[in-house]
Amino acid sequence: MFYREAGDFKTSYVDDNQTFPIKFDRWRYYAVLAFAFGVVPFIINDYWANAVLLPFLIYAIAAIGLNILVGYCGQVSLGTGGFMAVGAYATYKLMTSFPDINLFFHIIIAGGITAVVGVLFGLPSLRIKGFYLAVATLAAQFFLVWLFNRVPWFYNYSASGQINAPERTIFGHAISGPASEPWAVYLFCLVFTVGCAILARNLTRGTVGRKWMSIRDMDIAAEIIGVNPLGAKITAFAVSSFFIGISGALFFAVYLGAVEVGEVYGINKSFLVLFMIIIGGLGSIFGSFAGAAFLVCMPVLLKNLLVGTLGWPTDLAAHLELMIVGLLIIIFLIAEPHGLAQLWRVSKEKLRLWPFPH
């Protein structure tokens, strides 16, 4: 009754292989996009933009990037915060060096620069894997943060060591700087998020994605059947770093406006994005969105409920948040390793058979 495929026949391979082969899923996707683009910009305010929507959109891009590397290719990474910092500082240097170029292109180029850096730090994955690869990417995290802290050229020799985003406009509306408009910034981030999601969805369902998943499942068998481990792992690092670089650039340029690398892009940022894909679901684009939404909305709900309504101390609410996240990670790793995405898939399967027992 609620979710059926009956009568949804395909007459060509193109129809059968489309991203959303079920008509109900396809129209639901169009409805969500129409609401996001056509309704939210008219009802958004500063609080919803800064507390919920912008962090969700930006973290979703970072989670998609990390999920490609960890969930689809099986290469463990703990350097997400460092790669986000590369995107941020690349955007800052581009914005200050080429002020006449549109911010949109600065962010795309910053993503490309981050992809190159990601490939360089991904080269050890050709020889090591598992725990040792995680340690190597963790070393990349600390090295990049140290580099941006110690080399004054990256922050234009500022006395404070902080970078500040210059004001930029698109179609006459401020996107970065103190005069930025919430609805314009939201639409700007939404365009990047939708574009990255569509690109990631098509990559993971194509030949490249199948190579990634074969390396993840059994790299020796994948090499025997003709998959090149060098190409698969390097492309995974490149695409993953590209998305993460874009998220870091957006986080700096249009969300915070001013950052200090050690405080904003430290190791905590790497773990936060990793927790998003663990809770949301490894190897799932939808899981990246679900994990980002959960870890962005949960602190807001706890603060409003515990601090605003019940009058709890702020530090106590923050500690409770950490306890809840840790408990959920343990529960998901034991009971449902594929996270919220698997729970959503199971729910759809039950709806297909409803009201009959499953």
N, C-alpha and C positions, 0 to 999 in steps of 0.2 A: 504493500500500500504506500509506504513512505519512500522506498528506494528500490526501484525495479529496473531490470535491463530488458524485460520482455518487450518485443517489438522494436528494439533498437538494433536493427540489422545493418550490416555493412556490405557494400557492393564493390569495394576496391581496397587494395592494400593501403593506399594513402589514408582512407577513412579509418581503417582498422589500426593504423599505427600512429594516429594523431595523439597529441599530448593527453587529451581528455576524451577517450573513445565513447564514454557513456554520456548521452545527451544531458542528463540531469546534472552531472558534474560540470559539464561545459557551461551550461546556463548559470549554475551557481557561481562559477568562477567569473563570468561576465558581470553578474549582479554585484559581486564583491568589488570588482574593479570600478563599476559605475558608481557605487556608493563612495568608494575611496576618492575618486576623482571629482565626482559631481556634487556630493553632499557635504563631506567632511570639511573642505576648505571654507564653507559658508558658516559653519557652526563652531569652528575651532577657536580657542583662546590661548593666551600665553601659558596657562597652567597645563592644559591638556597637551599642548605642543611640547613644552620643555620637560614635563614629568613622564609622559607616556609615549606619545606618537613618534617624536623624533628619535629617542633612544631605541624604541622598538624597530623602526625602519633601519637605523644604522647598524644595530647589533644583528639584525636579521641578515644583512649582507655579510658581516664578519662570520656569522655562524654558517652560512652557506659555503663560504670559502673554506673554513676549517673542516666542514663536513665532507667536502670534496676530497680533501687530503686524508682525513682520518677515516671517515665512514665509507667512502667509495674506493679509495686506493690502499687503505690500511697502513698509512705512514703516520705514526704518532708524532704530534708536534706540540710543543709547549712555548713556542715563540710568537704567538699571535700578537701580543702587545707590542713587541719589537717591530713587527712588520706593519702594524697600524701606525707606529711612530714614523716609519719610513714614508708612508703615504702622507702623513701630516706635514713632515718637514719638507718633503718634495713639493707639496702644494704651496707651502709658505715661501720657499725659494722661487717658485714659478710666479706666484702672485706678486712678489716684490720685484722680480727681475723683468717680468713681462706684464706690466699692469694693463695693457690695452687688449690682451687676449681674454676671451670669455672664461669665467670660472669653471664652466662645464668642461672645457677642454683641459684646463689645468688639472682637474680631478682625474680625468681619463689618463692623461700623461703620467700623473703621479701613480696611478695603478700600474701602468706599464713599467715604471721605474722600480716599484715594489716587486713586480714579477721577476725582473732581472736579479734583484737582491735575493728573492726567494729561491731562484734556481741555483745561485752561488752557494747558499747555505743548504740546499737540498742535495748537492752532489755527494755528501757522505752517505745518503740513503742508498747509493749503489753498492756500498760495502757493508753497511750496518743496518740493523732494523730493531724494532721493539724498544726495549728499555734504553739501549745505547743510542738509538736515533732520538728518543725523547730527551736524553741528556745533551745531545748535540744541538738540538733546537733550543733547549733551555740556555745553553751557552750563547747561542745567537741572540736570544732575548736580552741577556745581561750585556753582551758586547754592544748591541745597537743602542741601548739606553746609555751606556757609558760613552759611546761615540758622540751622541747628540748632546751630552752634557759637557764633554771636554773639548770639543772643537768649536770655537766661537763662530766660525764661518756659517755653521748651520743655523744659528739664531741671529745672524747679522750683527755680531759683536755687541749685543745688547748687554747692558750692565746687570740686569736681573736674570739673564739666561732664559727669559720667557719669550715665547713667540705670540704675536697678536695678529689676527687676520685683518687685513685691510678691508674697507668697505667696497663691496662689489654689487652691481645690479644686473638683473636680467629682465628685459622688456620694461625697464623703468622701475622695477620693484627691487628693493634692497634684499639681498640674499645673505650677505655676511656683514659683520660690523654691528654696532649698537643700535642702528636704526632698522635692522632687519624686521620684516613683517612675518608673523607666525604662519599664515596661510601660504605665503610664497615659499618660505623655507620648507614647509611640509610638502608641498607639491614638488619642489626641487629634489628632496630626498626620495619621495615616492617614485619619481621617474627612474632614479638610479636603482631602487630596490626592485621594481617590476622588471626593468631591463636585465638586471643581474639574475633574477629568478628565472626568467624565460631562457636566458643563455645557459644557465646551469642545468635547467631541466632538459634542454635539447642536447647538451653535451653528455650528460649522464645516460641518456637513452640511446645515444649513437655509438659509433664504433669506438670512439675515444673512451666513453664511459664503460663499455664492455671490457676494454683492455685494463682500465683501472680496477674493475671488480675482479678480473681474473688474477691480477697481481695480488689483490687483497686476499682472495680465497686460497690460492696456492701458487706462489711465484714460480716454483720449479716447473710445475705442470704447465703454467701459462707460457713459459719460455719454450717448452718442448713443442707446443702446438703453434709456435710462431710469433708470440707476443714479445716485443722488444722491451725488456725491463727498463733499460735506460730511457727510452722515449716515453714510456708510460709514467714512470716516477717523475721525470723532469717536467712533463706537461702537467702533471697533478700539482707539483709545487708551483709552477708558473701560474696556472689558473687560480689556484687557491690564494696565492700571494697577491694576484691582481685584484680579486674581490676584497681581500683584507685591506689592501692599500687604499682602495676606494672608501671603505668604511672608516679607516683612520683619517683620511682627508676630510670626509664629511663631518666626522666627530670634531675635528679641529675648526674647519673653516666656517661651517654653518650652524653648529650646535653650541660648542663652548666659546669659540671666538678667541680664546687665549689659553695656552696650555704650557705646562712645564713637564718635560718628558718623564721624569722620574715619578711624579705623582699621578699622572693620567695614564701613561702607557707602561706601567710597571708590570710585575709578574702577576699581580691580582687580576689585571685585565685578561691575561692569557688564560688563567684558570676560570674566569667568569665565562668566557666564550666556550671553553671546553665543557663546562657544566651545562651550558645551553644545549649543546648537541647530544650530551649524554642523556639529559632529561627529555629533550625533544625527540631524539631517535637518531642513531647513527645510520648513515646511508639513506637519508630521506630529506628531500627539499622541504616538504611540509614540516618535518620534524625540526628543521632549523627555525622556521617561523614559530612553531609551537613553543620551542624552548626559549627563544628570545622573548616571546610574549609573556611567558610564565615568569621568567626571572626579571623582567622589567616591571610587570604589573604587581607581583607579589610584594615587593618592598613598599610600593605606593599604598596598597591595600592595608598592609600591616601598620604603616605609619598613621594612616587615617583612622584605623580602628583602634589600635592600642594607644597611640599618643594623642590623637585628636579627640577620640570619643571616651576612652577609659582613663586617660591621663597618665599613662605609663611614662617612665623616663625614656628619653630617646635612645640612650645607650643600651638599655634593657631590650627595647624593641629590635635594635640592630643585632644584638647577640641572638635573640630568638630567630631572627631571619637566617643567620648562619646555621643555626641548629636545624631548622626546617630544610634548608638546602642540602645539608650533609645527610640528613635522614632520608630525604627523597632520592639522593644519588645511590645510597646503599640499597634502598628498596627497589629502585629501577634496575640496578645492576644484578640483583638476585632474582627478583620476580618477573621483570619485563625488560630485558636488555635492549630491546628496540624502542623503548620509551613511549612517549605520548603518540607518536605516529602509528605504532602498532595497536595501541588502544583504539585509535580512530579507525584503523582498518578492520579491527574486530567488530566494532560497532556497526560499520557499514555492512559487514557480512551478516550480522544478526538482523539488520533491517531488511536485507534481501529476502530472508526466510520468514520474517514476521507475518502472522502470529504463530507460526509453527516452531516447536522447540528445536534448538540447535545442539 
